[in-house]
Structure formats: C-alpha cells, structure tokens
Amino acid sequence: MLRMRFQHHVYPTFRRITRRYPFLRKASLTTCILTVIWLYILYRGERSTFESHIQACHWDKWEEWPHDATPHRLVFVADPQLVDPHTYPGRPWPLSSLTETYTDLYMTRNFRLANEQLDPDSIVFLGDLFDGGREWTPKRARPLRSWQRDHLVKMAILKEGEKEGQKTASPEFVPGEEGRWSKYSNSQWQSEYDRFGKIFFAKEQLYPKAQRSLVPMWLMADDPVSIANGAPSTGWHEYGIGGKHREVKTSLPGNHDLGFGSGVQLAVRDRFQSHFGETNSIYVLGNHTFVSLDVPSLSAFDEYSQEEMTDERKSYYATVWNPTNEFLDGLNTSAPKVVGRHINQYYPGAYPDPTSWHGLEDMQEEGLRDKADAARSTSRKLKLPVVLLSHVPLYRNPETDCGRLREKGKAITVARGYQYQTVLTPGISTMITKKVSVAGDIEQIFSGDDHDYCDLTHRFNVGRWNEENDREQVVLKTIREITVKSFSWAMGVRRPGFELVSLWNPVDSMGRTVGTPLPTIQSHLCLLPDQLGLFINYAISLGWTLLILAVRAIVLGLRNKPIEMDEDSDDGVTTKLSLPRYQPRSSPKPSINGRANGYASPNKDRNLGSQGRQRASSTSNSLQSGGNANQNLSVQRSYNARTRSVSPNVSAASALNMGETFNPAPAVPLIDRAGYFPQLRWQDPDDSDEESHVGEDDKDEKWKSRKRTPGRARRAFNEFVASLLIVAVPAALFYAVLIKNG
C-alpha cells in the first residue's frame, strides 16, 4: 500500500518535470549512479582526504609525555616557494596559471586544517617563502628631505651618512641569469607577498572558525617613509586574539629569498627584512632557545666555489656575511638576556633586565667586585636547551642515510649550482655549532631546502660550560638534525608534509630542568595528500566514465527502435489513449462537405488524402471527374482561409431536426463566395502551434524537407553527448563549489 501511494505521488510528479524539462528524459539508472559516484569522488578528493591526513597527525597519537605535562606545540613549515614565473619558465598558459592556483589552494587548505585540527601554539617557517623572490628588482627608496632624514636618524632607522633604503653601503641591484628576469619589478614581489599573506597570515587561516580579530602586539614606527627606507614592519607577526595567541615566525630566509653566498644582494636582503623581520634572531619557545641563522649570507665567507676562497675574496663580501658572524659572536651576551626575560615571566624578579636598572655605587665599597662577578656568573649560567634553525642542512658525508621516511633516494647529494648549495661546507657547519653552543647545549637542528625528509645524527666538537671549574671546555656532542619536507606539492615530492614538534621543559628560576632529566623534544612528520595522485585518480575515473557511457550509447544506438519515444506517450504505451477530434469520412453520421462541423483538423485526420494544404496548379483550371461541366477555381489558399461549406442560416443540425434530407448546395466558383462567410478560427486543444504542422504531410509541398529518421550512429552519438552532460553538469557544479570554498 505504501509503495503504491509512493508511486502514485512520485511518478506523476516525475512525468510533469520531464515534460517541462525534456533533457531530464535522458536520465537513466546508469547516469544517476555515475553522477553519485562522481560526487563521492570529488568530495573525498577535495575534503575528506585532507581532513583524514591532518587528523592522523594529532598530538595524542604520538606524544609520550607524562599525563600531567603541558607541552608547547609547534609546527615547522619548510619551502612553500610560491609558484611564480620563475618556477616553470617554459610552461605555457593556462597550465602555468592553473599550477599557481592549485598550489596556492593546496597550501591554503592544509594550513587552515592544521590550525583548525591541531591548534599549534607556534608556527615557524624555514625559508624559501617565494620561489623567485631574489630575482625581482627591488624598489628604490625615494630621496629624503632633511627633516625626514633627521627624523629617521633619531629613530635609529638610518645612520649618519647612510644611503636611503640600504642598511649598508652596497652596489645597485644586478638582475640575475644575465638579465632574464629584469622585466619583473618590485610589484611582482609585492604581489607574491600579498599571496603569502592570504595563505598564512589571514585570520581565517590562523584562527579558522573563530570570531576573533587580529591585533598586532608589537608595532614599529608608522612614519610614511620608514618602511621604504629599511624600517622593519610587524616583523614577528605576533597577534593577540583575546587570551591565547599563535606566534608566527617567518624571518628565516632561504636561498630563493635572498640568493646564496656571493650571490646575495643587499638590496634584496633589506627588502626581505623590512617585511619579515631580522634574518638573524633569537627567541624562546617552550623553554627552549631558538637560534635562527641567515646561512645563505654567512656562506659568502665559505662556500663551494670554482674560485679559491682567499682572504681578499672574503673581505670583498664582508658586507654580506659579517652581520651573521657578528650575531653569532654576540650570542654569549644576547642569549642570556632573552632567556632572562622569558624566565622572568614565570618567576617575576628572578632575573631583572639589566637595562632597566639604574643606580649609583661607591667604587670603594667592599665586595662590589664580588657582586659584579656574581652577576656575570649568573648571566653566564642562565641557559636553556638550544634549537638551531638553518635553511640549508649542515654538512654530512655524501652517503649518509636519511632514514626510511625519505621519498627519493637515500641521502642528500653534495652539490652546488646557480644560487644554491645542497649542504653547508664543513668549516661553516663547525663554526656555527661551536658559536651557537655558547647559548646552551644544542638539542636539535631543523633545516629545509632539500624538499624531502632527512633524519640523521651529527657529531661535533662544541664548547660546554663547566660549572665545577667555571670555564668552557670542548666536548664531543651528538646532535640530531631533521630536514623538513616541502609544504608545496609542486617542489618535486609526491607527498609534501610539515614537522610537528612538542616541547616540554619545566625549569626553575635558573633555567635548570625540574625533576628527572628527560628528552625535552619530540617530533613527528605529518604527511599531506598526494595532489598529483588525486589528479591521476580523477583522470582514471573520467576514462571509465567515458567508456561506460560510450558502450551504453552504442548498445542503444544499435537497436532498431528509436531511443527517444514520442513526446506524448507514456513509458510502455505505444497507442494514444485519446478520443478522436474529428469526424472520419467513413462515418454514417451526416456531415457537411465531408467535414465535422464544417471543417476538419489538418493534423489529426490521417485518412484524408492530404492533411495539409491541398495544392493545385495556380495557372490552370481543371474539370471535375465524370464530365462535370461545373468548373471550380483551384487556388493555393492561405491556411487561414478555411473551407466554408454551409450557409450561416442553415446548419446540418437544424436540417436533421426538421427531418429534411440535406442536399449540399451546388458547386459554384469560390470567387462567388469570397467575403460571404465570416472567417472561422482554427482551434485545436491538443496543438499549441498550428503553423508548426502546416505542410508536414503535404505530398506536393516543396518548401519544407521531410524529417529524416537519424541513423544508428547518429542516435548513439546523441545519446552519448546527452548522457555525458547529465553526469558532467552536476559534478562540475559541485566541484566548483568545493574549489570556491577552499
């Protein structure tokens, strides 16, 4: 009963819809199933696959801290390298534009899901933010007026005698690769910076599904000429959101951002620093000291080169490598200050900032020197575990295995090319580890640049402070280095990824670990979906869809009966169930001139000789058969000029009612009847457009060709195209919605 009611309500509704929209009659069980399958494939490829990969990396699934631990959770993102004209210079349009669009969409989607599902406390980028950033010509700073220069000098943005727009004296920008990219100006770099901000800085990306507004926590001077002349903007990108805030560190440069070694140009580096912050920095996250180094610039001191690294060459490029070297030399004083300010947040007053203390002391006071020595000793001992960040991996033997998680090959090859070097030189690697160890014991190193994963262990002779004899001594230190995978799917790896790091190091007021010493760092590689594999899956599904629809169309086309049924017929009914709308000629009922009510339907009477207009010669008169002497004028009449068969005063019905025998009036020429009868209007309730049927069955018509029945090949092709549209249109609309919503 329920089934019958369902059919009773649904089937007529479906019939009405298909009558209103004829293309829906092409829908079949096959096309409906294929449409549903495509909707599932698209949703799985654009939504559920990404969500499942991120959820598989949840902290609870791999962290092994005590149950009462509150670790600081951090995400490392390496080598996003926004696709630009420099990435695939030979790729034609629109393939180049599609590559740029889909790589941005891929990183946007994964970055938003990582923040939504994992909710990290900090995000640190490991360089190569842009792909062609070093090649785009920097904008020259506009000349300053005297009052503007004095203002910037007072703000310590410019130095006396310093040139506008540059922090050090340097030659003008020289386009690389023999001027190949000279046509791209600073606007290209600025457009990529805006793209980067939409992907990684936008509030809907950092804090998805949260009604919060971003408030910069660290503002620099907003002078109109400050940024253009080298002043850093909101370089740390720390945003307050009413309570918890997520720190985003983007100041570590890569070789695609600055160049490498002697190829680093100061104008390019100044532009990078003015937007992302100082390239050499030190900060504390999770009770660990992070030391971020500009190794592309430092490599100008020692790099793999065809030229000999002479003292003259090092001196020539001193403006490139010396800032990083000075930063390393100053870690013994800068690191304790940063650590002290951090610990002072947990233990107020335990380590007051020396710069905020003012007072007078008598130099003759007894014990003053001891107080100063104690203060220096406290400052020297205030250390936390160190995490070293370098864009380029440190040196290792060429055959050193990178572990089972590496996608291509077993090791990082030692090589050098235009503006890149796969690893640092042994001398630079040793110098870095030795100088950084002054800030604390190096627990781990994180790097990028290679685009693939590598996990290995180094052994370096580093300095360690001996508290017993109060002096530094050299020890052999084992340090683990992880090279993080690229975050983009266009960088030569099928499975991009990012590194999850969990930091837990409870400390006392002196920075010493509380409780039993345990490893303070745990890390996990989070793999992202194979975007190229998704495209291949779409292509395979499309191939199967076309094959199924083609086979179905061929089978239907080979049938003898047409694929499409009559528009007025129901499924399975070949005979029209309707009453006749005219009086047949063979009916015994009286008629006038052989026509019911004086006229007959030209489209419905199939027994009349010719159902359209009767054609006759317009140039001659013919005699009636049987020798009839009365001649009728034969003309080609308009369809509106109907046959008038009776007088309006006498009708067939009245004649029958009176019992009289009806005798038709003698035939007279039509010209004698012109204008005598009122014009009758043709009305057929079943035909909305009468003119569309005129002349269809006229055996003498010459102005309209007879409709031909399509052949089997044509029917198969029409069925294939129609069924393909039935499947493709809803799938394409659904895919467009998924892409538009990220």
N, C-alpha and C positions, 0 to 999 in steps of 0.2 A: 504493500500500500504506500509506504513512504517512497519507495523507488518510483512508483507510478506518479505520485504527486511531484516528485522532483523533475521527472521528465516532462510532466505537463506544464510546469512553470519555466523550466530552463530551455527546453527545445524551442518553443515559440520565440522566446527572447533571443536565442541564438540565431534563429532564422531572420528575425527582424534586423538584427545587427548586420548579418551578412548581406541582406538586401540593401541596407543603407551603405555599407562599405563592401563593395564587391571583392576587393583584393583579399578580404579575410576568408573567402571561399577556398583560397589556395592553402590555407592552414590545414595540416593533417597531423596524424599522430607522430609521424617521423619528424616533421618540422618543430612540433611542440616539444618533443623530447630533446632535440638538438638545441633548441633555444634554452631550455632549462639547464642542460649540461654546460652551455657556454656561460650562462650567468654564474654557475658554480665555479667554473674555471677562472673567470675574471675576478670574482670575489676572493677566491683562495689565493690567486697570484698577486692581487693588489692590496689585500688586507690581512687575511688570517695567517699567511706565510710570514709576513713581517712581525706580526704580534707574537706568533709562536717562537720565533727566533729570539726575540728580546726577552720573553718570559722564561725561556730556558736558561738565561744567564742570571736569574735572580740571585741576590746575595745569599739568601738562605740555603741555596742549593750547593754552595761550595765554600762558604766561610766556615772556619773551625775555631772560632774564638770561644772563650768561656761564656756561659749563659748570661752573665751579668755585664758583658762587655758592651761598650757603646762606641764602636769604631767610626772613624771618619772615612767616608766612602767617596772615592774619586774615580773619574773617568779620563783616560788618555785618548785623545783623538789625533791621529797622525795623517799627514799628507792628504788633506781634502782636495787640494790642487784644482780649484775651479776650472772647468774646461773653458778654453777661450781660443782665439785664432792660433795661438802658439802650440796648442796641444796636438791637433791633427791638421797641419797646414795644407795638406793635399786633399782633404776630404771635401767633396762638393756640397753645395746647398741642394736640398734641405737636410741632407744627412748630418751636416755639421751642426745645424740648429737643433735637430732632434737629439743629437748626442748631448748638447749643452742642457737642453730642457730636461731630459730624463736623468742625467747625473745629478742635477740640482734637486729634482723631485725625489730621487733615491735618498740623498743625504738629508733632505728636509724631513722626510717620513721617518727615517731611522733615528735622527737626532731628537725629534719630538717624542717618539715612542720610548727612547732611552730615558728621557727626563720624566715621562709620564709613568712608566712601569718601574724603573729603577730608582728614581728620585735621588740622584747623587748629591753630595754636599759641594763638590768642586768639579770643574771641568778644565783640563789643561791640554792645550794644543802643542804639538811637537814640530811645528814648522811646515813649510811648503803650503801656505794658505792659498796662494794663487799659483797658476802654472806659468804664466808669462809675466809675472809682476816685475821682474828685473829688466824686462825688455821695453816696458812702456816709458816713454820720455817723461821725466818729472817736470812739474810746472815751476817756472822760475818765480822767485819771490819778487814782489813789486818793490821798487825803491822806497826807502823810508824817509820821511821828513825828520828834521832834527828833534822835534818834540816826541815823535814816535820812537826814535832810536833811544833817546834818553829814558823814555818810559820802559822799554824792553830791557835796557841795561839795569835799571833799578830793580826790575823783577827777576833778574838773573837769567833771563832768557837769551840775551845777547851779551857778549863781552866787548869790552872796548876794542875798537878796531876790527871787529869780526864782520864778515860779509853777510848780507841778508840771506836767509834761507839755508845757511850751512853752519854746522857747529864747528867745523874745522876747515881750514883752507884746503881746497881741492880743485882740480880742473873741472871743466864743464862736462856734462853728461855726453858720453860717446855711445851711439847705438851699436848694439852687438850684432854679430853674424854679418859683418860688412854692410850694415845699414838695412838689413832685410825688414826690420820692424820699425823703421824710422817714421812711417806714416801714422803709427799709433801714438797718440798723445796721452797726456795725463788723464783725459776724460775716459779713456779705456780702463785705466787703473781705478778710477773713481767708480765707474760702473760695476767693476768686479767687487770693489769694497762694499757697495750697496747690496749686491747679490749675497755677499758673505754675511752681511748684517741681517738680511731677511732669513737666511738659513739658520744662523747660530746665535744672533743677538735679539731677535724679535721676542717679545714677551710671550706670544702664543707658542713659541718654540721652547723657551726656557721654562716656562710655567704653564704647560697645557692644561686646559680645563680648570683654570683658576682665575677668578675675577680679581686680579691684582694689577697694580700699576707700578712701573719700574721707576725707582728714584735713585739717581746716582749718589753714591756715598762719598765719592772723592771728586771734587770739582777743582779744575785748574782755572787760571785767569781767563776770562772771556773777552779779552781785548780783541778787536776786529782784525788785528794783524798778527796776533800771537801764533795761531796755528800755521799760517802761511810762512812763518819765519822760524819754524822749528820747535814751537812750544808743544809739549805733549797734551793731547786731549784727555778724555777719561780713559787713561791707558790701561788700568787694571780691570775695568768693566765689572766692578763690584756693585751689585744692585740690591737695595733694601726693599723688601716686599712685606713689611709689617711683621717682623719676627725673624724667621729663618730666611737667609739669603744664600744664593748659589754663586760661588765665585768662579769667574771665567777668566783664565789666563791665556792670552794669545800673543804674548810678546816674544816668544822664542822664534827666531827667523830660520828659514830654510834656504837652500841654495837657489830655489826658484823664486824666492822673495828678494834676495839680495845679490845673488851670484855666488861665486866660490873663490876663496883665496885672492889672488891678484886681480880677479875679475870683479870684485866687489867695488861698486862706485858709491861714493859717499852721499851723493845727491839721492840715490835710490834708498840708501840706508836711513838717511834723515827723514825721507817721506814715510818709510815704514814705522820709524819710531814715533813720529808725530801722530800716527793713527792707532798704533797698537801698544805703545809703551817702550820702555828701555829694553834693548835687546839683551842686556846682561842684568839679571835681577836675582834677588834672594828673598824668600818669604817662608813662612811656616804654615804647614797644613797638617792637621792630625798629629801634632807634637813631633813633626819631622821637618828638618830644614831642607828646603828645595833650592838648589843652586841651578839656575838656568843660564846657559852659556851661548854666546854668539860664536859658534865654532866655524861657520863659513868665513867670518872676518879674521878670526885667530889663525886660520890656516894659511893666511898670507905670510906668516912667519916661517912656516914649514909645510910644504905641500909636494905632492908628486908632480914633478915638472921636468920638461926637457932641458930647462936651464938649470944651471948649478945654483944652489941656494947660498949665495955669497953674502957677506955682511953688507955689501953695497946694495944688493937687491932687497935685503930685509930692511935696511934703512930707508930705501925708497918707498916701500909700502908700510912704513911705520904708522902712518895715519889710519891705516886700515886695521892692523892687528893690535896696536898699542892700547886702545880703550879696553879691550877684553883682557889683555895682560895686566893692566893696572887694576881692573876689577878683581882678578884672581889674587894679586898681591895684597889687596886691601881686605880680603876675607877675614884675616885674623882680627880685625877691628870691627868690620861691619856685621859679621855673623853674630857675635855675642850681643850686639845692640838689638838686632832683630829678634833673637831668641829671648832676650830680657824683656822686651816689650810684650812679647807673646805670653811669657810665663807670668808677667805682672797682671794679666787679665784674670788668672786663676788665683794668684797669691798677691793681692794688692800690697804694694810697698816692699815686696821682697827684693825687687831689683829696680829701683827708681832710675829714670832716664837721666844720665849724667848731664845732658844738655839743658835740663830744666832745673838744675840745682845751682844756686848762686850763694856765695858766702866768702867771708874773709878768714884766713887762718894765719896765725903767727908762725913765721918760718922757724922761730927759735923754740917753739913749743916742743916739748919732749914727746917722742912717739909719733910725730907727724909722718915721718918717712915710713914707719911701720904701717900706718893706716893706708898710705898710698900703695905700698906693696901689697897689702891685703886686698885692696880694691882691685888692683890689676890681677891678682891671683884669682879672685872670684870671677872677674870678667873672663879670664882665660879658661876657667873650668866650666863655664856655662855653655854646654853644648847639647845638641840633640842629634839623633841619627840623621844622616845626610842622604838625600836622594838627588842624584846628579841627572840633569836633563841636557841632552845633546841631540841636535838634529841628525848629525852624521854619526854612525856607530864608531866605537873605538876600534883600534887595530886589533886584529887577531890573525892567526895563521890562515892561509887561504883555504885549507882543507878542514877547518874546524866545523864540526857538525852542528847544525842549528836546531836539531830536535825533530820529533815526529810531526809536529804541528805545522811545519813549513810546507807550503803548497808546491813550490817549484825548486827542484834541486835540493842539495843537502847543505850547502854553505853559501856564504856571501863572497863572491869573487872580488878580488882586489883589483880595481881598475880605475881609470881616470879618463875624462873626456871634457868636452866643452862645458865649462861652468858646473862640473860635478866631479865628485870623488866618492867612491863607494865606502871607504873607511878612512879614518884619520891616520896620519903617519905614526909610527911608534914613538917618535920623540914628542909629538903633541899629546898623544894619549898618556904618556908617562908624566909629562909636565902637568896636565890637568888633574890627574888623580892625586899627585903629590901636593899641589897647592890647595885643592879642594878639601883634602883631609885635615887641613888646619881648622876648618869649621866644624869638624866632627867626623866620626867613622862613616865611611861611605857604605851604606847598606845595600843599595841597588842603583842601577843605571837604567834609564829608559831613553830610547832613541827611535828615530824614524828613518825616512829617506829611502829605504830599500823596498818599501811597499809590501813586503812579505814578512812573515813571522820568523823570528830567530831568538832562541833562548840558549845562552851559553854562560860560562863562568870564566872570569879573568883572574890573573894573579899579578899583583903589582906590589912593588916596594913603596910603601907610603909612610908618612910620618904620623906618629901617635904620641900624645902627651902622656908621659909617665908621672902619675901623681906622687909616687914614692920619692923620686929624686927631683921632682919639679922641673923636668926638662923633656924635650921632644926626642924621640928615638925612632929609628926606621925599623919597620916590621913588614913581613910578607902578608899581604891582605888578599883574601879571596872575595871577589865581587861578582855578583850576578848581573848580567845585562840582558834586557829584553828589548828587542826591536819590534815595534808595534806595526801591525798591518795597516795598510791604507784604508781610509774610510770611504773611498770612492771606488765604484766598480769599473771605472774607465782607466785604471792605472796598472793593468796587466795581470790582475789576480781575479779569479772567478769568485772567490769567497772573501769579500772585504771583511773588516772587523774593527774592533776597538778593545782597549785593555781596561779591565776593571781592577782597581786596587783598593784594598781595605787596610786602613792604618789604625793601629791601636797601641798606644804607648803611654800609659798613665805615668806621670812624673811628679816629683816633689818640687820644692821651691828652687832647688839647684839644678833641675833638669835631669835628675837621675831617675831611672825607671823604678817604679814602685813594685814590690813583690818579686816573684821568681822571674828572672830574665827569660823571655820567650821571643821568638821571631816576631817583629813588630809589623811586618809587611806580608800580606797575602795578595796574590794576583790571579786573574782568570781571563783567558782570551774569550771574547764574545764574538762569534761568527755571525755575519749578516747573510741574507739570502743571496743566492746566485742570480743576479738580474739577467745575465745573458742566458742562463738556463731557463728562466721564465719566458724569455722571448722565444727560445727554441721550442718550448712546450706549447706556446701559442701557435707557432708555425706548424707543428705536427698536428695539433688539434684542428687547425684550419684545413690542412691537407685531407684529413679524414672526413671532415665535414663536406668538403667539395666532392670527394669520392662518393660518399653516401648519397648526396643529393643528385649527382650525375647518374649513378646507377638507377636510382628511383625514377628520374626523369626519362631515361632510356626505356625502362620497362613500361612506363605509362605511355610513352610515345609509340611503342611497337604494337599497342593494342589497336584493334580495328575501330572501336568506337571512339568518338572524341573524348578528350579529357574533361572538357567543360560541358556540363549539362545545360539544358535550356534554362533561361533565367526565371521563367515562370513555373518551372517544375520543381516538385519536391524530390528529396532523395528517394530513389527506388520507385518512383511513379513516373511512367512514360506517357500515360494518357491523361489529357487535360480533363479535370472533373469540373466542367463549367457548362451552363446551358447555352444553346445556340443563340446568337444575337441577330439572326436574320431568318427569313423565310425561304427554305430551299425551293428551287424551281419545280421539283417533282411533287411538292405538297399539294394535296387535293383542295386545300383551302383557297378561296378566291384571292386573287391578287390583282393589283393594277399594274399593267405593263410588266408583269412577272416579278414585281418587287414588293416586299412587305412595306406597308405604309408609304408606298410611293418611292422608296429608294432602298438601296442595299449597301451593306458595308463592302467597300472595295478591298479590304484586307482580310476579312474573315471568311468570305464565301469562296471556298476552293473549288466549287462545282461550276461557277460561272466561267465562261470561256476565257475572258481576260479580266483580271480583277483590278487592274489599274485603269488608266485612261485608254479607251478604245481609239486606236489610231486609224485613220483613213487618209486617203490622198486629199491634200488640200488644194489640188489643181484640177480635179475632175469629179463628175457626178457618176454614180453607178446605179444601175437598175436593180430592183429587188428580184430575188429568185422567183421563178414561176411566172415570169412575164408580167409582173405588176407594173401598171403604167404610171402609178404614182411615184414620183421621184422625191427622195429626201436629200436635203442638202447635208453633205457629210463634211464636218469641220473638226479641226482639232481644238477642243474646248479646254478652257481652264478647269481645274478641279473644283473650283468654287461654283462653276456653272453646272448645277445638277440637272438631272432629267426631271422635267415637270410632266407628270403623267395624267393628272386629273384636274378638273376644274375645282376651284375652291368652293363652289356652290354645291357640288355633288361629290360625295365621297363613297368609297366602296362600302363602308359600314352602313350608311343610310340606304344604299341600294339594296343591300341584303335584308335589312329590316323591313323594307317595303315589299319584299317578296318579288322584286323585279329581277330580271336577268340583266346582268351588267354587260353591256356591249362597249368595247373600247371605241373611242372616237376615231374617226377615220384619220389616217396619217396625212398630215399636211406638212409642208416645209417648215423647218424650225424657224426660219426667218419670220414666219407669220406669228410665231409665239413669243418672240423676243419682247421682253418687258411686260408680258401679260401676267405671269405668275410672280408672286413675291419670292425673293431668294431664300432658300432653306439652308440653314446652317448645319453642317455635319457635326454630329456629336456621337462619340463612341466612348463609353465609360471605361473601356479597357486600354485605350490608346491615348496617351497623353500628347503625343506629337503625330498628328495625322500625316503631315508632309513627309515625315521620315519613311512612310510606307508607299508613297506615291511612285508608281512605276516599277515596283520591285518585281512584279510578275508579268509585266507587260512584255508580250512576246515580240513586239515591234520596236520597243524602246532602244534608242541608240545613244542616249546621253549619259547612261549610267551602266557601268560594267557589273556583271553578275558576281556576287560574292563567292569566292572560291574557298573550298574547304582546305585548311592547311594540311600539308603533308606530315608524315610521321616525324621526320627530322625537325620540322618547324615546331610541331607540338612538343617534342622533347626539349628543344631549346627554350621555348616559352615557359614550360613547367620548371626547368632548372633555374631560370632567372627569377621567376616568381617565388619559388621556394627559398632561394638564396636570400632574397630580400626579406622574406618573412623571418628568417633566422638572424640576418645581419643587422637589421634596423634596431630591434630591442637590445641586442648585445652591444652595438656601437653606442647607443644612448646610455646604457648602464656603465660602459667603460668610460665615457666622457664624464659622467657624474663622479666616478671614483677618482679620475685624474684631477678634476677641478677641486675636489675636496681634499686633495693630498693623499 
